[in-house]
C-alpha cells in the first residue's frame, strides 16, 4: 500500500474537520489540530534529516575548517 503524502493527508483532515458535526465542536478541533501537527512534524523531521546529513559529512572530514564551522553552529544551537 502506498503512503499518502503528509500535506495531502493534512488537507484531507482539514476538510474532514469542516464536515464533522458535533455539539461541542471538540471532534472537529481535534482533527484540525492533528492535521496541523502532522505538517509541523513533517517539516521538523525534514530539517533534522538535513542537519544529520550535514553533520555526517562534517564528521567524515574531522580536520577541515568546514567541520569546525558545522560543529560550532550545532553547539550554538544547543546552547540557545
N, C-alpha and C positions, 0 to 999 in steps of 0.2 A: 504494500500500500504506500502510495506517495504521500509525503507530508505536505500540508498546506503551508504556504509561506506565512510568516508571522504577521506581516502587515495586512494580508488578506483575512486571516483569522480574526485579527483585532477589529477590522472594519465590519466583519460579519457579526461580531459580538456587539459592536456599537449599534448596528441595525436591529439586532435582536432585542437589545435593551429598549429600543424605542417601541417595539411591538408587544413586549411583556406588559400585562396589565395586572396590577396588584393594588390592594387598598392603600398600603403604606409606601409603595414605591421602592422597597428595600431590594427586591429581586432585580429590578432594572438597574438600580445604583450599583449593586454588586457585580453584575455582568459588565457594566460600563467601566467600572474600576478595574476589573480583571483584564479587560482588553487593553486599557491604558498601561497597566503594569507589564503586560506581555511586551508591548512596544518598548517601554523603558528598559526592561531587562535584556531585550534583544540588542539594543544599542550598547548597553554596558558590556555584554558578552563580546560583541564585535570589537569594542575598544580594548578589552582585556586580551583578546587574541592577538590584536595588532601589537600591543605592548609586550606580550610574551614573545612574539616573533622578533621584535626589535631587541629585546634583552638577550634572547638566544644568540642572535648574530653577534652582539657585543661580547658575550661571554666566550664565543669561539675565537675571538682575537683579543686576548686579555691584555696585551701590552700596547694597544693602539690608543690614540687620542680619542677616537670615536667611542671606545669602550668607557674611557674615563668620563666623557661627557654624558653618555647614556646613564651610567651608574650615578653620576652626580644629580641628574634630573630625577631619577627614581628616588634617591634619598631625599631630595627636596619635597617631592610629592608625599612621601611617607611622613615627613615631619610636619606637614601642614595640618 
